[in-house]
Every structure is written in structure tokens, then in C-alpha cells.
Amino acid sequence: MLRFAIRNLLKTKLFGLLNVTGLAVGMAASVLILLWVQNELSFDSYHAKSARTYPIISHNQVNKEETWHWSTTPLPLAELARRLPEVETITRLSKPFWNGLTMKIGDQLIQEPKVACVDENWFSVFDYALVDGNLTDFNRNMRSIALTESKATKLFGSAKAVGQLVRIDTLDYVVRAVFKDNPVSSSFQYDCLIPLSAHLSNPDTYKNENNWNNFNYETYVVLRPGADAKKVSKKLTQIVQVAKPDEKTKKPDTSITLELEALTDMHFDTVDRYGSEQGDRRTVYIFFGLALAILLMACINYVNLTTARASVRAKEVGVKKIIGAGHSQLFAQFMLESILMCAVALGIALVCTYSFLSVFNSLTNKSFSIHFGNPSLWVVLVGTILTAIVLTGIYPAVLLSSFQPVRAIRGLNVLGSTNSLFRKSLVVVQFTISIAFLIAMLVVYYQIKFIRTTKLGYDRDHILSLTIPWGVQPKVDPQVMKSKLLQHSSIKEATIASQNIVEIKSAHSGSLDWDGRPADFQPTVGQISVEPSYQNVFNLKMAEGRWFAENNTADEHNVVLNEAAVRKFKLHKPVVGQRFHFQGSKGVVLGVVRDFHFKSLHEEISPLVMFNNPGWRSGIYVKIVPGKEADAIKAIQQIWTELVPSRPLEYTFLDETFDRLYKTEARTATLFNAFALVAVLISCLGLFGLATFTAEMRTKEIGIRKVLGASVMSLMTLLSTDFLKLVLIAMLVAIPVGYYFMNSWLQSFAYKINLSWWLFALAGLLAVVIALLTISFQSAKAALMNPVKSLRNE
């Protein structure tokens, strides 16, 4: 039976090649996508205690309308939480190095962004695979460092780095442990870990941190088996509400609640963890559907070509039935052919997967690898091939094994119209999916283009930002650095501010007051400290009033609001000159700046208060003369080395910061588009195969038509019309489907494109053109064939 299966596959080389190619490409794409999906859904589940480990989430209700959600808690919470009988252990993590940790190795200064401080029991809760050293030494010695294998190799040339010295500020730290790189399914992507005790060893730091008002610590609880997470959440809430009473009433602060969140849900929550990349369940489900759709389309190709050629094999089936072959035997033979085809395709797919893995890793910003000892890989591979076998094997095997032997041998129609209708329906399904993908590609492209070209309300071209670290700011006056920068001809302007205008994260609620404010109205506002030169550097436009004036100390108590704040606060006209208290300063509204986007376009422009307090500012924003970027950066480096020799220079252009706001969307769009093109390619392979077979079956008809005077164009039209009708039907189905899903996707953006009719028309036109190009070769070849030769062959 196996010999017959192999012989039948080799007998029809073209159709066999099309089947194998389509299946292999579909499987390779599906395997890559499913690797990513499986990784996203398994985040943080590899830890032995993951099922009983819970991060504590803080919910702070700042007013009737808004609640802030934090991934952090106060430092003292852990000591009290340990006393709860349901708690087995508790550990903490802190990221106090906002600008990264500056390390000195030998004479080289290194800025390490992925660094955290952890409790001594951190490694008893979370699993790390050691490469060198031991964790006992790390926990016992306060001046210790643990590094990832790749980071140790980069810093010291070898993963065997235990005993190496690293200077932080004026103290020497010793590398005590080196562990394997964090898995791609880990939320804890830190290359450098330091004991929390080292961070808290400074008395001033400990005094500032050890209070219930500073929420700076990610706290993780391991519950005892059988403990109820909801009940523990209530107990933790009671602890923090009693320990942090309301400032006015001195009663427990009921605005604060704590919640235990499952560790495996942490990757998908919407809580900002400052640098940790969060996932999106909706995107995961979309890509899972994309993988299934691609695999389905590849299987449709096989089914269509196999059933289309069923009439060719009808006599073979009839003869076998007459000599005694049973239905089950024939069914088994055709299933074996399908299994053999899928196995060959999977082998080719694995080669393709391995070949394109580096490209896929670049697109996803992950480090996937093909290790056959990895159980997750086998889940994906076995699931893929079983799905392919079921989709490609059952229907063709049932159809081919059900032929009536007498009709088959006599050459009568054994298929009927039902099979033809089924095959056409599959083509419609294929192109419906393809056109829906084309619509999605166009919508995503134009939305990303809209984001990159929309007017933000400020200038960001040729502007770079650099920040004076808080630790050295008392010794380095930002104004002195700004003055030195402005002495260079390559630098046009410079200003100092507390936040990057591209993404102002700082928010405040509680100290705002103005005439006519309802007593219970405490809105959340964005806040940024700016100086008089800020308006000119970013070219902000005033709606009314004026900006902060130079050398005017009174303006340090006044504010400038954006238009969204005026609307939110319902300030009466005229706004300028009204009393406005903010952050303890009692001043007035100097002016109203026109709304500009200071966050992602996913969010609507919200209220913003701009104030003039020099103590808040440490970021310097430098506008460079176009074409003199290299000279400006060289000058900035010289000035930085002169004023801040203990820290390496770190700078970012605002365009880069803006692009990072949408890096997830851009990466997802690129990934989606790549696999959508694969889906379209698979559809074309199937259509090409069907066109080839149709042309072969109609060779005699074409010859007779040519003899009777039919032109080449009329014959090409005849052969193409049936397929184009199917594409047009698919377009009618795909347009509402594409509209529904893309309209849903666009709802995540506060500012978005309109789904105009021409987008769908363009997608349909592309599908028609692609279909025509696919079938035109075979149509032209058949139409140009010598009719004498074709009729003689018949």
C-alpha cells in the first residue's frame, strides 16, 4: 500500500509539487506563528511555584471617575503580609535606577538599563538556571551582582565571571552568580540583579522608602496550597487601609485596595511596569486565527487538486473494487497518501522554519530556537500535522473510495455537480480569507501612515533629549549645561523640562483648585515643568494669553493650561487671570496653549498643566541645526564628559522616542503583513493548480473552438471567467468581514483613519489582478496550443 501511495505521488509531478509546496509553506508559517502564540500564552508559567504565585496590584481611586492601577506597593507591606497564615513566602523587586545603572569595569563606563534590586528570597520563588557561582553567596553578601550569561560574556568575555569586580558609584560589587538568559516567556527580563539590601543600606534611602505613601516595590506572594486569593486580597487591603489612614479624617483610607493577580495573567494586564513589554490577548487570538487560516488554505489547495483529479483515478478505483478491494482498504490507501504528503511537507516546512527563524526573531524581537527536546515545539508540530492530515485526508479519501466500479470503468461521470460546487466553495473560502487579509493590510498601512504623518501640535524634528541623572543633578546645574550647549553654532536652541513632550507620563490629582470648582471634583491631569524657552523650541501655539516670561519670578507660581484642561475644568471666560492653585503654589492662569498630542494617539488629548518650577527639571532638549547633527553630537559629548564624567552620555532623538510609542503596532503590522502575503501566495498556488488542471481537461474543447475560429483572447476569457466569478463572490463576502474586524481594531485608537469605500475597492481590485496574473499563464498557454496537435493527442 505504501508503494502504491509513493508511486501515485510521483506520477503527477506538477500537481505533487504544488501540493507539497502549498502544504510546506502553510505549515512553516503556521509553526512560526504558533510558536509565538504558545510563547505568549505560557508567559511565566515555567516557574515551579507559578500556580501559587501572585503579584500584588494596587488600585487607587483618585476621584469618582478615575482609578489608578499600579504594579507597586509600599515597602513596609511585605513585613505585615508575611504574618498572614495563608502566605507561604513573599518577595519584592524594585527598579530605582530610572536612567539605568552606571557601572565601571576597569576604565570603561557602562550604562545598564535592565537592572533590578531583589529580596534575598527572590530565587526561592522564581526559577533561574545557574551557569556559574551560587545564589547563597549572592544572598549573604550585600555588595553582590548576578548577571545573565549573555551579559557576563559581553562584559567580561566569558560566562565564567564569578569573582569579577564592578564599581557602582564609589563601591565595589562582586559578581557572585551567572544564570542562563531569561526565557522569552519571562516577564522578568533583567540582565543584572542586585540585593535589595544594598539599595536600602543608605539611611536616607531607607527613611524615604519605608513609609506607606511611596509605592515603589513590586511585591509577589506565594500562597499556601488551598489558600483563597480573594480572601487574602481583602486582608491585604485591610492592612494598607489601616496603615495609611486618610489625611483629613484619620480613618482607614478606603480609596486604596490591593488585589492578588495570577502570575500567568501579569503579561496581559494593562498595568504599567515601566519598561516591561506587555502582551495583548486580542492580538494573540488574531494570530492564532491567522495560523489556522493559513493552514486551512494550504489544505484547501490539496483537497481541491485531489478531488479535481478524482475523475482521472476513477478507473483505478473501479478496477481495484472489482478485484476485491474493500471500501476501508481504499480509504486507508488514500489516507496514507495524504499522511505521506503531509509528512514530506512537514519535513520541508521544518527546513523553511529553521532557515527563516532569524528573520522571524527579528520581526518579533524574541529569541526563539528550534530544539527538539522542547515539549512546546512538539505540541506545535504534532498539532499542525494532525490538523493538516484531518483537513487534507478525510474528504478526498471518502470521495475517492466511494466511486461505483461499473460507472468508473465505463468512463461515466462519477463526480456529479455536487463535488464541483464543493470545490468552488473552497476556492471562495480561500479568496475570502485572502481579500480579508488584503483589506487588513491596507487599513493597517494607512493607519500607521496616519500616525507618522499626523500633525502633533509641536515640532519634533532635529531635537534630541538627554537627562541629567538625579544622583548627580545637585552637582550639575542643567542651566550651566544648557548655556554651554548654546555656544555651539550647530545647536539652534535648547530648553529644560521635567518630561519628554512625546510622552508625558507624570500625572497628578488632589491639589488643584480654581474658582467655581465643585468640592468633590478632583480631576487627574498631566503635569510638566517647563521654562520660558520651551515654547519656542517646540513651536507651541497659544490659544489665548501668554507664555512664561524670562526672569519673571512671579511666573513660577502661575500655570499655562491646554485647551483640554479648560474644557474639563469648565473654566468661565476669560480664562486668563483666573485664580489657579497647583502643587502648593497659589497663582493664576497665564495662558492657554493649543492642544497637542503628548501621549500615544491611542489616547485622547487629556488635561495638561504646565508650570515653571526649576526644581522639577532635569531633561535637556536640544534643537540641532539641520545638517549639523554630527557636529552637535560631538559638542554635546564633550560638554557631557566635562560636566558629568561619572556617567556615559545617553541621548535619544524625539523621532525615535515617538516611534517607540508605536513599536508594538509596527512590529505586529509587519508580522501580520508578512504572513498575510504568505496566505495570498498559497491561494495563488491553488488557483494556478486548478487553472492548469482545467486547461488540461478542456484541451479538446479548446482545439475545436480554435478550428471554428475562436480568437486567443476569447479563449483566455472563457478559461478565466469561471475563476473570476468565484473571486468576485469572495470579494462580496470578504468586504463586510474585513470591515467588521478592522473597525474593531481601529477602536483602540482615539485618532484614526476613516474606513472609506476605496480601501475595500482597492483590496478587491488587487485580488482580481492577482487572480488574473495567476491564471493568465495557463490560459494563454492553452489558448495558443496548436489545435491539430491537441486534437490528435485527444
C-alpha positions in Angstrom: 0.0 0.0 0.0 2.9 2.4 0.8 4.5 1.6 -2.5 1.3 2.5 -4.4 1.0 5.7 -2.4 4.5 6.8 -3.3 4.0 5.8 -6.9 0.9 7.8 -7.2 2.5 10.9 -5.7 5.5 10.6 -8.1 3.3 10.0 -11.1 1.9 13.6 -11.2 4.9 15.7 -10.6 3.4 19.1 -11.2 0.4 18.6 -9.0 2.5 16.8 -6.4 4.9 19.7 -6.4 2.1 22.2 -6.0 0.5 20.2 -3.2 3.8 19.8 -1.3 4.8 23.4 -1.8 1.5 24.8 -0.6 1.4 22.5 2.4 5.0 23.1 3.3 4.7 26.9 3.1 1.4 26.8 5.0 2.9 24.5 7.7 6.1 26.6 8.1 4.1 29.8 8.5 1.7 28.1 10.9 4.6 26.7 13.0 6.3 30.1 13.3 3.0 31.8 14.3 2.0 29.1 16.8 5.5 29.2 18.4 4.8 32.9 19.1 1.2 32.2 20.2 2.3 29.4 22.5 5.0 31.6 24.0 2.6 34.4 24.7 0.1 32.1 26.4 2.7 30.4 28.5 4.3 33.6 30.0 5.8 33.0 33.5 4.2 29.5 33.7 7.6 27.8 33.7 8.3 28.6 37.4 7.7 25.7 39.7 5.5 27.8 42.0 3.8 29.8 39.3 0.3 28.4 40.1 0.6 29.7 43.7 2.5 33.0 43.0 0.6 36.3 42.8 1.8 39.8 42.1 0.0 42.4 44.3 -1.8 45.1 42.2 -2.7 48.5 43.9 -5.9 50.3 42.9 -6.0 53.9 43.9 -9.4 55.6 43.4 -8.3 59.3 42.9 -11.8 60.6 42.2 -15.3 59.4 41.3 -14.4 58.9 37.6 -10.8 57.5 37.8 -8.9 54.8 39.4 -5.1 54.5 39.0 -3.7 51.0 38.8 -0.1 50.3 39.9 2.1 47.3 39.9 3.8 48.5 43.0 3.1 48.6 46.8 4.8 50.3 49.8 7.9 48.8 51.2 6.5 48.0 54.7 3.6 45.9 53.3 5.7 42.8 53.0 6.6 42.6 56.6 3.0 42.7 57.7 1.8 40.4 54.9 4.2 37.7 56.0 2.1 37.3 59.2 -1.0 36.1 57.3 -1.5 32.4 57.7 -2.3 31.9 54.0 1.1 33.3 53.0 3.9 30.9 52.5 6.5 33.4 51.4 6.7 36.9 50.0 9.4 38.7 47.9 9.9 42.1 46.4 11.6 43.7 43.4 12.5 47.4 42.9 13.7 49.4 39.9 15.3 52.5 41.5 17.6 53.2 38.6 15.3 55.3 36.4 18.0 56.2 33.9 19.7 52.8 34.1 22.6 51.8 36.3 26.1 53.2 35.7 28.8 50.6 36.2 32.5 50.9 35.8 34.5 47.9 34.8 38.2 48.8 34.6 38.3 52.2 33.0 35.1 51.7 31.0 31.8 53.3 31.9 28.7 51.2 31.1 25.1 52.1 31.3 22.9 49.1 32.1 19.2 49.6 31.5 17.9 46.2 32.5 18.7 46.1 36.2 16.6 45.5 39.3 17.0 45.0 43.1 15.6 41.9 44.6 14.9 40.4 48.0 17.2 37.6 49.3 14.4 35.1 48.8 13.7 36.1 45.2 15.4 33.0 43.8 13.4 30.7 46.1 10.2 32.0 44.4 11.3 32.3 40.8 13.4 29.7 38.9 16.8 30.6 37.5 19.3 28.1 35.9 22.8 28.8 37.2 25.8 28.8 34.9 28.4 29.9 37.4 28.6 30.7 41.1 25.9 30.2 43.6 22.9 32.1 44.9 23.8 31.6 48.6 26.8 33.8 48.2 24.7 36.4 46.4 22.2 36.5 49.2 24.8 36.6 52.0 26.8 39.4 50.6 25.2 42.8 50.2 27.7 44.0 47.6 26.8 41.3 45.1 25.7 41.1 41.4 24.0 38.4 39.5 24.2 38.5 35.7 22.7 36.8 32.7 25.0 34.6 30.7 25.0 36.9 27.7 25.6 40.0 29.8 28.5 38.4 31.6 30.0 37.3 28.3 29.6 40.8 26.9 31.2 42.5 29.9 33.9 40.0 30.8 34.4 37.9 27.7 33.2 34.7 29.4 30.2 33.4 31.3 32.6 32.3 34.0 32.6 35.7 35.5 32.2 34.9 39.3 34.7 37.0 41.3 34.9 39.9 38.8 34.6 43.4 40.2 32.1 46.0 39.2 32.2 49.5 40.6 28.9 51.3 41.3 29.3 54.9 42.5 32.2 54.5 44.9 31.7 50.9 46.0 32.9 47.7 44.5 30.4 44.9 43.8 31.4 41.3 43.2 29.8 39.0 40.6 28.5 36.1 42.7 26.3 34.3 40.2 25.7 34.0 36.5 22.4 32.5 35.3 21.1 31.5 31.9 19.4 34.2 29.8 15.8 34.7 30.8 13.4 32.6 28.7 11.5 34.5 26.0 8.3 33.7 28.0 9.5 35.5 31.1 8.3 38.9 32.3 11.5 39.4 34.3 13.9 40.4 31.5 16.7 41.8 33.8 20.3 41.3 32.8 21.6 42.4 36.2 20.2 41.8 39.7 21.4 43.4 42.9 20.4 42.6 46.5 17.6 44.9 47.7 19.6 45.3 51.0 22.3 47.2 49.1 19.8 49.7 47.8 18.3 50.2 51.3 21.7 50.4 53.1 21.7 54.1 52.7 19.9 55.5 55.8 18.3 58.4 53.8 17.1 56.0 51.1 15.6 53.6 53.7 13.9 56.5 55.6 12.3 57.8 52.4 11.2 54.3 51.2 10.0 52.9 54.5 6.7 54.7 54.6 3.2 54.0 53.3 3.0 56.8 50.8 5.7 55.6 48.4 4.5 52.8 46.2 7.9 51.7 44.7 8.0 47.9 45.2 6.7 45.1 43.1 5.6 42.6 45.7 4.9 38.9 44.9 3.1 36.5 47.3 3.3 32.7 47.3 0.2 31.3 48.9 0.0 28.0 50.7 -1.8 25.2 48.9 -5.6 25.7 49.0 -5.5 29.3 50.1 -8.1 31.7 48.6 -6.5 34.5 46.7 -9.7 36.7 47.0 -9.8 36.4 50.8 -6.0 37.2 51.0 -6.6 40.3 48.8 -9.2 41.5 51.3 -6.8 41.0 54.2 -4.0 42.9 52.4 -6.4 45.7 51.6 -7.3 46.0 55.2 -3.6 46.1 56.2 -2.8 49.0 53.8 -6.0 51.0 54.6 -5.3 50.9 58.3 -1.6 51.6 57.9 -2.3 54.5 55.5 -5.2 56.5 57.0 -7.0 59.3 55.3 -5.1 62.6 56.0 -8.2 64.5 56.8 -10.4 62.1 58.7 -7.6 59.9 60.1 -9.9 56.9 59.3 -8.7 53.9 57.1 -8.2 55.1 53.6 -10.8 53.2 51.6 -9.6 54.7 48.3 -6.7 52.2 48.2 -7.4 48.5 47.5 -5.0 45.6 46.9 -5.6 42.6 44.6 -3.7 39.4 44.1 -3.3 38.7 40.3 -2.4 35.4 38.9 1.3 35.4 37.8 0.4 34.0 34.4 -2.0 36.9 33.9 0.6 39.5 34.5 1.8 39.6 30.9 -1.6 40.6 29.7 -2.8 43.1 32.2 -2.8 46.9 31.4 -0.7 47.9 34.4 2.4 49.9 33.5 5.6 48.2 34.7 8.0 50.8 33.4 9.9 49.0 30.7 8.3 45.6 30.7 6.7 44.7 27.4 3.0 43.8 27.9 1.0 41.4 25.7 -2.4 41.7 24.2 -4.7 38.7 24.3 -6.7 40.0 21.3 -3.5 40.1 19.2 -2.7 36.6 20.3 -6.1 35.3 19.3 -5.8 37.1 15.9 -2.5 35.4 15.2 -3.8 32.1 16.3 -6.7 32.5 13.8 -4.2 33.6 11.2 -2.2 30.4 11.7 -5.3 28.3 11.3 -6.4 30.3 8.3 -3.1 29.8 6.5 -3.1 26.1 7.3 -6.7 25.8 6.2 -5.8 27.5 2.9 -2.9 25.2 2.3 -5.1 22.2 3.0 -7.8 23.5 0.7 -5.3 23.5 -2.1 -4.6 19.8 -1.6 -8.3 18.9 -1.3 -9.2 20.9 -4.5 -6.4 19.5 -6.6 -7.0 15.9 -5.3 -10.8 16.0 -5.9 -10.4 17.8 -9.2 -8.2 14.9 -10.4 -10.6 12.3 -9.0 -12.1 11.5 -12.4 -8.6 10.7 -13.6 -8.3 8.0 -10.9 -11.9 6.7 -11.3 -10.9 3.7 -13.4 -8.1 2.8 -11.0 -10.6 2.7 -8.1 -13.2 0.7 -10.2 -10.6 -2.0 -11.2 -9.5 -2.3 -7.5 -13.1 -2.7 -6.3 -13.8 -5.3 -9.0 -10.8 -7.4 -8.0 -11.9 -7.4 -4.3 -10.6 -4.2 -2.7 -13.0 -3.1 0.1 -14.1 0.5 0.9 -11.9 0.5 4.0 -8.8 -0.6 2.1 -9.3 2.2 -0.5 -10.0 4.7 2.3 -6.8 3.6 4.0 -4.8 4.0 0.8 -5.9 7.5 0.1 -5.5 8.5 3.8 -1.9 7.1 3.6 -1.2 9.2 0.5 -2.4 12.2 2.5 -0.3 11.3 5.5 2.7 10.8 3.3 2.2 14.1 1.6 1.8 15.9 4.9 4.9 14.2 6.3 7.0 15.3 3.3 5.6 18.8 3.6 6.3 18.9 7.3 9.9 18.0 6.7 10.3 20.8 4.1 8.4 23.1 6.5 10.9 22.4 9.3 13.8 23.3 6.9 12.0 26.5 6.0 11.2 27.3 9.6 14.8 26.9 10.6 16.0 28.9 7.7 13.7 31.9 8.4 13.9 31.7 12.2 16.4 34.6 12.5 14.2 36.8 10.3 11.2 35.8 12.5 13.1 36.6 15.7 14.0 40.0 14.3 10.3 40.7 13.5 9.1 39.6 16.9 12.0 40.9 18.9 12.2 37.4 20.5 14.9 34.7 20.6 13.0 31.6 19.5 15.1 28.5 18.8 14.4 25.0 17.4 15.2 22.4 20.0 13.5 19.0 19.5 13.8 18.4 23.2 11.4 21.3 23.8 8.0 19.9 24.6 6.3 23.1 23.4 7.8 22.6 20.0 6.4 19.1 19.7 2.9 20.4 20.8 3.0 22.8 17.9 4.4 20.3 15.4 2.1 17.5 16.3 -0.9 19.8 16.4 0.0 21.2 13.0 0.5 17.9 11.2 -2.6 16.3 12.8 -4.7 19.3 11.7 -3.3 19.0 8.2 -3.9 15.3 8.0 -7.5 15.6 9.1 -8.2 18.6 6.7 -6.5 17.0 3.7 -7.2 13.4 4.2 -10.8 12.6 5.2 -12.9 14.2 2.4 -10.7 13.1 -0.5 -10.4 9.6 0.9 -14.1 9.3 1.4 -14.8 10.7 -2.1 -12.3 8.5 -4.0 -13.2 5.3 -2.2 -16.9 5.7 -2.8 -16.8 5.5 -6.6 -19.1 2.9 -8.2 -16.9 0.5 -10.2 -19.2 0.0 -13.2 -19.7 3.7 -13.8 -16.0 4.4 -13.2 -14.8 1.8 -15.8 -17.3 2.9 -18.4 -16.0 6.5 -18.0 -19.3 7.9 -16.9 -19.4 11.0 -14.6 -18.6 9.7 -11.2 -18.4 13.1 -9.5 -21.6 14.9 -10.4 -22.2 18.6 -9.8 -22.0 18.3 -6.0 -18.3 17.9 -6.0 -17.7 20.7 -8.4 -19.8 23.0 -6.2 -17.9 21.9 -3.1 -14.6 22.7 -4.9 -15.8 26.1 -6.0 -16.9 26.8 -2.4 -13.4 26.1 -1.2 -12.0 28.5 -3.7 -14.4 31.1 -2.5 -13.3 30.5 1.1 -9.7 30.8 0.2 -10.1 34.1 -1.6 -12.5 35.4 1.1 -9.7 35.0 3.6 -7.1 36.4 1.2 -9.2 39.5 0.4 -9.9 40.0 4.1 -6.2 39.9 4.7 -5.6 42.4 1.9 -8.2 44.7 3.5 -6.4 44.4 6.8 -3.0 45.1 5.3 -4.3 48.3 3.6 -6.1 49.5 6.8 -3.0 48.8 9.0 -0.7 50.5 6.4 -2.8 53.7 6.2 -3.4 53.8 10.0 0.4 53.6 10.7 1.0 56.2 7.9 -1.6 58.4 9.6 0.2 58.1 12.9 3.5 59.0 11.4 2.2 62.0 9.4 -0.5 63.5 11.6 0.2 66.9 13.0 1.0 66.6 16.7 0.8 70.3 17.5 4.5 70.6 18.2 7.9 70.3 16.4 10.0 67.2 17.0 12.3 67.3 14.0 16.1 67.6 14.7 15.5 67.6 18.5 17.3 65.2 20.9 16.9 64.7 24.6 19.3 63.9 27.3 18.7 63.6 31.1 21.0 64.6 33.9 20.7 61.7 36.4 19.1 62.5 39.7 22.1 61.4 41.6 24.4 64.0 40.0 21.9 66.8 39.5 22.8 68.6 42.7 26.4 68.8 41.4 25.5 69.7 37.8 23.2 72.7 37.1 21.1 72.0 34.0 21.3 75.7 33.2 25.1 75.6 33.1 25.0 72.7 30.6 22.3 74.5 28.5 24.4 77.7 28.4 27.5 75.7 27.2 25.4 73.9 24.5 24.1 77.2 23.1 27.6 78.4 22.5 28.0 76.0 19.6 26.9 77.0 16.1 25.5 73.5 15.4 22.9 73.9 18.1 20.0 76.2 17.3 18.0 76.2 20.6 17.8 74.3 23.9 15.4 74.1 26.8 14.9 72.2 30.1 11.8 70.3 31.2 10.7 67.6 33.6 9.2 65.3 31.0 9.6 64.3 27.4 6.9 66.1 25.3 6.4 63.0 23.2 5.1 61.0 26.2 4.3 63.0 29.4 3.7 60.2 31.9 3.6 62.3 35.1 0.1 62.7 36.4 -1.4 64.4 39.5 -4.7 64.7 41.3 -5.7 66.3 44.6 -4.0 69.7 44.9 -5.8 71.6 42.1 -8.2 74.4 42.9 -9.8 77.3 41.0 -12.8 79.5 41.3 -16.0 77.5 40.8 -14.5 74.1 41.3 -17.0 71.6 42.8 -15.8 70.4 46.2 -15.9 66.7 45.1 -14.2 67.3 41.7 -10.5 66.3 41.8 -9.6 65.5 38.1 -6.4 63.8 37.1 -4.1 66.0 35.0 -0.8 65.6 33.2 1.9 67.8 34.5 5.2 69.1 33.2 7.6 71.7 34.5 8.9 73.9 31.6 10.9 77.1 31.2 10.3 80.2 29.1 12.3 78.9 26.1 10.2 75.7 25.9 7.5 77.3 23.7 10.0 78.4 21.0 11.9 75.1 20.9 8.7 73.1 20.3 6.8 75.8 18.5 3.7 75.6 20.7 0.8 77.8 19.7 -1.1 79.9 22.2 -4.9 80.0 22.0 -5.1 82.9 24.4 -2.9 84.7 27.0 0.8 84.4 27.1 3.6 82.0 27.9 6.0 82.2 30.9 8.3 85.2 30.7 12.0 85.3 31.1 13.4 86.5 34.5 9.9 86.7 36.0 9.9 85.0 39.4 6.2 85.6 39.8 5.6 83.2 36.9 7.0 80.3 39.0 3.6 80.3 40.8 1.5 80.6 37.6 0.4 78.0 35.1 -0.4 77.5 31.4 -3.2 75.1 30.6 -4.0 73.3 27.4 -7.5 73.6 25.8 -8.5 70.1 27.1 -7.9 71.3 30.7 -10.1 74.4 30.1 -12.9 72.2 28.8 -12.5 69.6 31.6 -12.4 72.2 34.4 -15.3 74.2 32.8 -13.5 77.5 33.4 -15.5 80.6 32.6 -14.4 83.2 30.2 -12.0 84.9 30.3 -9.7 82.1 31.4 -6.5 84.2 31.6 -6.0 85.8 35.0 -8.2 83.3 36.9 -7.0 82.0 40.3 -5.4 78.6 40.0 -3.7 76.6 42.8 -1.4 73.7 41.9 1.2 71.7 43.8 1.1 74.1 46.7 1.6 77.2 44.5 -1.1 79.9 44.5 -1.1 81.6 41.2 -3.2 82.4 38.1 -3.7 81.1 34.6 -1.2 82.9 32.4 -2.4 81.5 29.1 -4.0 78.6 27.2 -1.8 76.6 24.8 -3.5 74.9 21.8 -4.0 71.1 22.3 -1.1 69.0 21.2 -0.6 65.2 21.4 1.6 64.5 24.5 0.7 60.8 24.6 0.1 58.0 22.1 -2.7 58.5 19.5 -4.4 55.6 21.2 -5.5 58.2 23.9 -7.5 61.4 23.5 -5.7 64.6 24.5 -6.3 65.0 28.2 -5.9 68.0 30.6 -2.3 69.2 31.0 -1.0 71.7 33.5 2.4 73.4 32.5 4.2 75.1 35.4 7.5 76.8 35.9 9.3 75.2 38.8 13.1 74.8 38.2 13.5 72.1 40.9 11.5 69.6 38.9 13.6 69.8 35.7 16.5 67.6 34.7 15.8 66.8 31.0 17.5 68.9 28.3 16.0 69.1 24.8 18.4 70.3 22.1 17.3 71.6 18.7 20.0 71.0 16.2 20.7 73.0 13.0 19.6 70.7 10.1 22.6 69.0 8.5 24.9 69.5 11.5 23.8 66.6 13.6 27.3 65.0 13.8 28.9 68.3 14.9 26.2 68.8 17.5 26.5 65.3 19.0 30.3 65.8 19.2 29.8 69.0 21.1 27.2 67.5 23.4 29.6 64.6 24.1 32.5 67.0 25.0 30.3 69.1 27.3 28.8 66.0 29.0 32.2 64.5 29.6 33.3 67.8 31.1 30.4 68.2 33.5 29.3 64.5 34.1 32.4 62.4 33.8 31.0 59.7 36.1 28.2 58.8 33.7 28.2 57.8 30.0 26.2 60.1 27.6 22.8 58.7 26.7 20.7 60.6 24.2 17.6 60.0 22.1 16.1 61.8 19.2 12.4 62.6 19.7 11.6 60.9 16.4 13.0 57.7 17.9 11.0 58.2 21.1 7.9 58.8 19.1 8.5 55.6 17.0 8.9 53.6 20.2 5.3 54.6 21.2 4.1 52.5 18.3 6.8 49.8 18.2 4.3 47.1 19.2 1.8 48.2 16.5 4.6 48.5 13.9 6.1 45.1 14.8 2.6 43.4 14.8 1.7 45.1 11.5 5.0 43.9 9.8 4.4 40.4 11.2 0.8 40.3 10.1 1.6 41.6 6.6 4.3 39.0 6.1 2.0 36.1 6.9 -0.9 37.7 5.1 1.2 37.7 1.9 2.0 34.0 2.6 -1.7 33.3 2.7 -2.2 35.2 -0.6 0.7 33.2 -2.2 -0.9 29.9 -1.0 -4.2 30.9 -2.6 -2.4 31.7 -5.9 -0.7 28.2 -5.8 -4.1 26.6 -5.5 -5.7 28.7 -8.2 -2.7 28.0 -10.5 -3.1 24.3 -10.0 -6.8 24.4 -10.7 -6.3 26.5 -13.8 -3.7 24.1 -15.0 -5.9 21.1 -14.5 -8.9 22.8 -16.1 -6.8 23.7 -19.1 -5.7 20.0 -19.4 -9.3 18.7 -19.2 -10.6 21.2 -21.8 -7.8 20.6 -24.3 -10.1 19.0 -26.9 -12.8 21.7 -26.4 -10.2 24.5 -26.9 -8.9 22.8 -30.1 -12.4 22.5 -31.6 -13.1 26.2 -30.7 -9.9 27.3 -32.4 -10.7 25.3 -35.5 -14.1 27.0 -35.6 -12.4 30.4 -35.5 -12.2 31.4 -31.8 -9.6 34.0 -31.0 -6.9 33.6 -28.4 -8.4 36.4 -26.3 -11.8 34.8 -26.4 -10.4 31.5 -25.3 -8.4 33.2 -22.4 -11.6 34.9 -21.4 -13.5 31.6 -21.5 -11.0 29.9 -19.2 -10.7 32.8 -16.8 -14.3 33.8 -16.4 -15.3 30.9 -14.1 -12.4 31.7 -11.7 -13.0 35.4 -11.7 -16.7 34.8 -10.8 -15.5 33.0 -7.7 -13.1 35.8 -6.8 -15.9 38.4 -7.1 -18.2 36.2 -4.9 -15.4 36.0 -2.4 -15.0 39.8 -2.5 -18.7 40.3 -1.6 -18.2 38.1 1.4 -14.9 39.5 2.5 -15.8 43.2 2.5 -18.3 43.1 5.4 -16.0 40.6 7.3 -13.0 42.9 6.8 -15.0 46.0 7.7 -16.1 44.4 11.0 -12.7 43.3 12.2 -10.7 46.4 11.1 -13.3 48.8 12.5 -13.0 46.9 15.8 -9.1 47.2 15.6 -9.3 50.9 14.9 -11.4 51.5 18.1 -8.2 51.1 20.1 -7.0 54.5 18.6 -8.6 57.7 19.7 -7.4 59.2 16.4 -7.8 57.1 13.4 -8.5 56.9 9.6 -11.9 56.5 8.2 -12.8 53.2 6.6 -13.5 54.7 3.1 -15.1 52.7 0.3 -12.0 52.9 -1.8 -10.0 50.9 0.6 -12.2 47.9 0.1 -12.4 48.6 -3.7 -8.6 48.6 -3.8 -8.4 45.3 -1.9 -10.9 43.8 -4.3 -9.0 45.1 -7.4 -5.8 43.7 -6.1 -7.4 40.3 -5.6 -8.8 40.3 -9.2 -5.4 41.4 -10.6 -3.6 38.7 -8.5 -6.1 36.1 -9.7 -5.8 37.2 -13.3 -2.0 37.1 -13.2 -2.1 33.6 -11.6 -4.4 32.0 -14.2 -3.3 34.0 -17.3 -0.2 31.9 -17.9 -2.1 28.6 -18.1 -5.0 30.3 -20.0 -2.6 31.8 -22.6 -0.7 28.5 -22.9 -3.9 26.5 -23.6 -5.3 29.1 -26.0 -2.0 29.3 -28.0 -1.7 25.5 -28.4 -1.8 24.1 -31.9 -5.4 22.7 -32.4 -4.2 20.0 -34.7 -1.8 18.7 -32.1 -4.3 18.9 -29.3 -7.0 17.1 -31.3 -4.5 14.4 -32.4 -3.5 13.9 -28.8 -7.1 13.5 -27.8 
